Amino acid sequence: MARVLVVEDDQFVRSALIRHLTEAAHTVRSVGTALEALREVAQVGFDVVILDLGLPDLDGAEALKMLRGITDVPVIIATARDDETEIVRLLNAGADDYLVKPFSVEHLSARMAAVLRRARTSGAGEDGEERVIRVGGLAIDPLRRQAELDGALLDLTRREFDLLAFLARRPGVVVPRRELLAEVWQQSYGDDQTIDVHLSWLRRKLGETAASPRYLHTLRGVGVKLEPPQRQRPDAPR
């Protein structure tokens, strides 16, 4: 069961979503405009937002950007736009998933379950006690969703944090891009640009570049790994 906000201006679609989600034992609130959605999210705690793009007062992509400014609640885009470039842009802008209309309620339920599962398990360990992940000078606290580098707090977006935490749980292991898409983005397929953009942003915040990596290493055609910087041996030439 989840607290769901449906942002949809089409009354027929809106009513159908409310009915089906309520029958599935979810608590549902609904609005028809972007500004109402922002007001609801600011005042009420939700587990997931289902966001239509064709809103009357503001384009859904702009609404997504504004939502990300005030909350990290998972957002599933519901759109009639099936252009891959647009979908990649929305994922890069902070969407957790997307569905192209028309879609079945079963499809929506499956996507919601995946997004909620990811959001709820990104923090605590099996025993309920949170463990800080340490890799070199990185300290990652999944429960508080905070990361530090050499004692300094990193200002990470939700997706950047998820990507860093996922790689940090497997230090030194090369993770295929397909696995990153499946586990971090909950996507069975996608454009490598999605990963490259987030890696670029993350590298910038870690103070490194693809040409001079410290923690994030890309193996062309294979995947990505995170490992601590190699320490220079005392007897190494300077």
Wavefront OBJ file of the C-alpha trace (Angstrom):
o trace
v 0.000 0.000 0.000
v 1.273 3.438 -0.901
v 0.259 7.069 -0.744
v -0.121 8.123 -4.359
v -0.601 11.536 -5.954
v -2.138 11.417 -9.435
v -1.463 14.545 -11.504
v -3.755 14.273 -14.538
v -6.053 16.828 -16.184
v -8.085 14.327 -18.239
v -11.044 13.585 -15.977
v -11.747 10.184 -17.545
v -8.148 8.962 -17.153
v -7.932 10.518 -13.720
v -11.083 8.783 -12.471
v -9.944 5.418 -13.864
v -6.552 5.698 -12.161
v -8.125 6.688 -8.854
v -10.560 3.769 -9.008
v -7.976 1.135 -9.888
v -5.355 2.367 -7.420
v -7.923 2.572 -4.629
v -9.087 -0.972 -5.402
v -5.436 -2.023 -5.049
v -5.533 -0.635 -1.475
v -3.488 2.500 -2.190
v -4.354 5.870 -0.661
v -4.905 8.229 -3.583
v -5.150 11.987 -3.948
v -5.471 13.695 -7.313
v -5.043 17.114 -8.886
v -5.390 18.464 -12.404
v -2.656 21.101 -12.586
v 1.067 21.402 -11.929
v 0.657 24.158 -9.344
v -1.836 22.061 -7.387
v 0.629 19.168 -7.515
v 3.428 21.310 -6.095
v 1.131 22.501 -3.316
v 0.069 18.945 -2.465
v 3.618 17.581 -2.418
v 4.777 20.454 -0.206
v 1.989 19.810 2.309
v 1.405 16.036 2.176
v 3.872 13.150 2.288
v 3.547 10.824 -0.717
v 5.295 7.601 -1.631
v 4.988 8.115 -5.394
v 3.709 10.700 -7.876
v 2.164 9.775 -11.233
v 2.702 12.827 -13.432
v 1.022 13.584 -16.761
v 3.014 15.826 -19.115
v 0.116 17.555 -20.883
v -1.048 19.767 -18.025
v -3.065 22.947 -18.690
v -0.961 25.391 -16.653
v 2.591 24.094 -17.037
v 4.371 21.492 -19.138
v 4.951 18.339 -17.145
v 8.698 18.432 -17.810
v 8.897 21.846 -16.146
v 6.670 20.572 -13.339
v 9.090 17.680 -12.824
v 11.979 20.114 -12.514
v 10.077 22.110 -9.892
v 9.097 18.957 -7.998
v 12.728 17.890 -7.840
v 13.498 21.242 -6.243
v 11.350 20.438 -3.202
v 11.243 16.641 -2.882
v 12.936 13.383 -3.872
v 9.640 11.414 -3.922
v 9.665 8.894 -6.807
v 7.957 10.244 -9.946
v 6.496 8.082 -12.705
v 5.807 10.001 -15.911
v 2.551 9.121 -17.695
v 2.810 10.436 -21.228
v 1.525 10.035 -24.761
v 4.957 11.121 -26.033
v 6.996 8.117 -27.142
v 10.020 9.958 -28.544
v 13.149 8.299 -27.122
v 15.059 11.589 -26.908
v 12.263 13.083 -24.827
v 12.145 10.039 -22.562
v 15.906 10.184 -21.953
v 15.616 13.907 -21.199
v 12.908 13.248 -18.611
v 14.920 10.480 -16.948
v 17.935 12.766 -16.814
v 15.739 15.494 -15.324
v 14.858 13.271 -12.366
v 11.988 10.990 -13.390
v 12.194 7.525 -11.856
v 10.210 5.788 -14.599
v 7.814 6.475 -17.449
v 4.776 4.907 -19.078
v 3.536 5.657 -22.575
v -0.247 6.005 -22.900
v -2.347 3.998 -23.275
v -1.156 1.581 -20.584
v -2.885 -1.068 -18.500
v -3.411 -0.786 -14.768
v -1.382 -3.993 -14.389
v 1.552 -2.342 -16.154
v 1.271 0.713 -13.923
v 1.077 -1.454 -10.798
v 4.228 -3.344 -11.798
v 6.167 -0.135 -12.448
v 4.960 1.351 -9.157
v 6.036 -1.766 -7.257
v 9.528 -1.597 -8.798
v 9.967 2.102 -8.018
v 8.670 1.723 -4.457
v 10.824 -1.351 -3.853
v 13.891 0.575 -4.958
v 13.011 3.585 -2.786
v 12.314 1.487 0.308
v 15.349 -0.795 0.092
v 17.976 1.792 -0.813
v 18.660 2.440 2.857
v 18.506 -0.147 5.584
v 20.288 -3.500 5.753
v 18.549 -6.810 6.408
v 18.786 -6.398 10.166
v 17.308 -2.902 10.003
v 20.553 -1.303 11.110
v 22.082 1.151 8.709
v 25.695 0.740 7.768
v 27.844 3.522 6.364
v 29.616 2.384 3.202
v 33.264 3.459 3.058
v 35.446 3.396 -0.026
v 38.672 5.335 0.351
v 37.733 8.868 1.391
v 34.061 8.295 0.511
v 31.531 7.710 3.305
v 28.012 6.901 2.087
v 25.067 6.725 4.493
v 22.092 5.178 2.635
v 19.646 5.694 5.525
v 20.255 9.436 5.705
v 20.947 9.532 1.962
v 24.117 11.496 2.559
v 27.588 11.105 1.104
v 30.866 12.683 2.173
v 34.210 12.926 0.435
v 37.180 13.450 2.750
v 34.778 14.739 5.414
v 32.995 17.235 3.131
v 29.289 16.703 2.437
v 28.463 16.123 -1.243
v 25.445 17.847 -2.778
v 23.990 14.976 -4.813
v 20.694 14.569 -6.628
v 18.570 11.499 -5.880
v 19.809 9.660 -8.978
v 23.453 10.619 -8.409
v 23.249 9.284 -4.859
v 21.602 6.027 -5.990
v 24.285 5.510 -8.639
v 27.142 6.209 -6.215
v 25.683 3.991 -3.481
v 25.050 1.111 -5.880
v 28.640 1.174 -7.165
v 30.060 1.644 -3.662
v 28.364 -1.543 -2.474
v 30.498 -3.405 -5.040
v 33.903 -1.682 -4.855
v 36.352 -2.758 -7.533
v 33.668 -4.686 -9.461
v 33.001 -3.670 -13.065
v 29.221 -3.228 -13.331
v 27.781 -3.554 -16.860
v 25.774 -0.598 -18.115
v 22.765 -2.849 -18.653
v 22.827 -3.751 -14.950
v 23.065 -0.072 -13.963
v 20.006 0.713 -16.078
v 18.083 -2.169 -14.513
v 19.061 -1.587 -10.879
v 19.502 2.188 -10.609
v 17.061 3.395 -13.280
v 14.679 0.414 -13.146
v 14.815 0.298 -16.958
v 15.199 -2.834 -19.049
v 16.688 -0.785 -21.884
v 17.831 2.753 -22.562
v 20.401 5.045 -24.094
v 23.955 5.003 -22.706
v 23.683 8.782 -22.659
v 21.510 8.464 -19.548
v 24.368 6.859 -17.628
v 27.076 9.045 -19.169
v 25.319 12.260 -18.152
v 24.945 11.181 -14.531
v 28.506 9.861 -14.383
v 29.730 13.206 -15.693
v 27.790 15.118 -13.023
v 28.948 12.727 -10.315
v 32.594 12.960 -11.389
v 32.417 16.746 -11.240
v 31.187 16.584 -7.646
v 33.930 14.082 -6.762
v 36.532 16.467 -8.177
v 37.606 14.244 -11.051
v 37.190 13.817 -14.794
v 36.832 10.872 -17.149
v 40.367 11.563 -18.395
v 41.775 11.686 -14.847
v 39.572 9.425 -12.699
v 40.077 8.904 -8.973
v 37.077 6.833 -7.940
v 34.919 6.273 -11.032
v 36.517 4.242 -13.798
v 34.820 3.509 -17.126
v 35.859 0.476 -19.136
v 34.804 1.213 -22.683
v 32.282 -1.298 -23.957
v 32.170 -3.103 -20.606
v 30.915 -0.992 -17.716
v 31.807 1.153 -14.716
v 33.566 0.465 -11.438
v 34.202 2.442 -8.277
v 37.368 1.873 -6.304
v 39.559 3.931 -3.962
v 42.475 5.907 -5.429
v 45.727 4.010 -5.582
v 48.143 5.167 -2.891
v 51.638 5.992 -3.994
v 54.238 3.700 -2.430
v 56.734 5.398 -0.109
v 59.640 4.291 -2.319
v 57.959 5.287 -5.595
v 59.757 7.938 -7.624
v 58.393 11.448 -7.360
l 1 2 3 4 5 6 7 8 9 10 11 12 13 14 15 16 17 18 19 20 21 22 23 24 25 26 27 28 29 30 31 32 33 34 35 36 37 38 39 40 41 42 43 44 45 46 47 48 49 50 51 52 53 54 55 56 57 58 59 60 61 62 63 64 65 66 67 68 69 70 71 72 73 74 75 76 77 78 79 80 81 82 83 84 85 86 87 88 89 90 91 92 93 94 95 96 97 98 99 100 101 102 103 104 105 106 107 108 109 110 111 112 113 114 115 116 117 118 119 120 121 122 123 124 125 126 127 128 129 130 131 132 133 134 135 136 137 138 139 140 141 142 143 144 145 146 147 148 149 150 151 152 153 154 155 156 157 158 159 160 161 162 163 164 165 166 167 168 169 170 171 172 173 174 175 176 177 178 179 180 181 182 183 184 185 186 187 188 189 190 191 192 193 194 195 196 197 198 199 200 201 202 203 204 205 206 207 208 209 210 211 212 213 214 215 216 217 218 219 220 221 222 223 224 225 226 227 228 229 230 231 232 233 234 235 236 237 238
